[in-house]
Amino acid sequence: MESASEFVAASYARRLDVPSRSIPNYLCALRDVFLVRELSAWGNNLSARVVSKPKVTIADPGLAGALAGADVTGLERDVSSALTGGLVEGFVTSELAKQRTWSAIDYQMSHFRDSTGPEVDLVLENPRREVVAIEITASTSLTGRQFRGLDFLKEKLGERFIAGIVLYTGTRALPFGDRLWALPIGSLWRAQPA
C-alpha cells in the first residue's frame, strides 16, 4: 500500500494474491488497530465526474517509510518522488486528524478528485458547509500547478469556499490570490507573525 492513495480493493487483491472479497475485512482490521486512516471522497454534487473512492493513508508515516525501506537521507535526496510526497501527505493528514480532536471548530476531513483532473488532498468542511481545501506538497518551491484543484473548488463553491491552502516544505507564508495561500507545513504548530 502506498502511503496515501485511493483505495481500489481489486488492485490490492491482485498485488497481494488474495480474493478481493477479503480486502475490506483486512482494511477494517487495520483501521480498528489504528494502522490506517480512511478518508472518504468529498463531492457535494459538484459534478457527475467526481470520483467516489476513499483514500487510505498509513496512520504513522514513520512506519510507512520504514516499510518502504526509506531513510531520511534517501527521502531528502529524492524530495520530488511519489514516496516522499505520499509520506508528507500522510504526515499532514495524521497531524490534522489529531488536531481535529481538540479543535474549537468541528470539521469533517475528506479528499476530492474529479475524473477530469482537478484534485485536492484534504477538504475540511464544517457543519455550516464551509470549506477549507488543502493541497500538500514536499516541494520547497511553488508554481500555480499546486493551486489547480483549489481554484477548481473555489470556482464551484463560491462563498462557501473559505480558504485554499498549499502546505509546503518552504519557510514563508505567501498569498496566491483571493483566499489562496501557501503556508509552511510547520504553521500547523506555530502562529505566523502578523
PyMOL commands that set and color helices and strands:
alter all, ss='L'
color gray80, all
select helices_A, chain A and resi 9-16+20-32+61-67+72-77+82-100+144-160+185-188
alter helices_A, ss='H'
color red, helices_A
select strands_A, chain A and resi 4-6+36-41+55-58+108-113+119-125+131-136+161-168+174-175+180-184
alter strands_A, ss='S'
color yellow, strands_A
deselect
rebuild
show_as cartoon
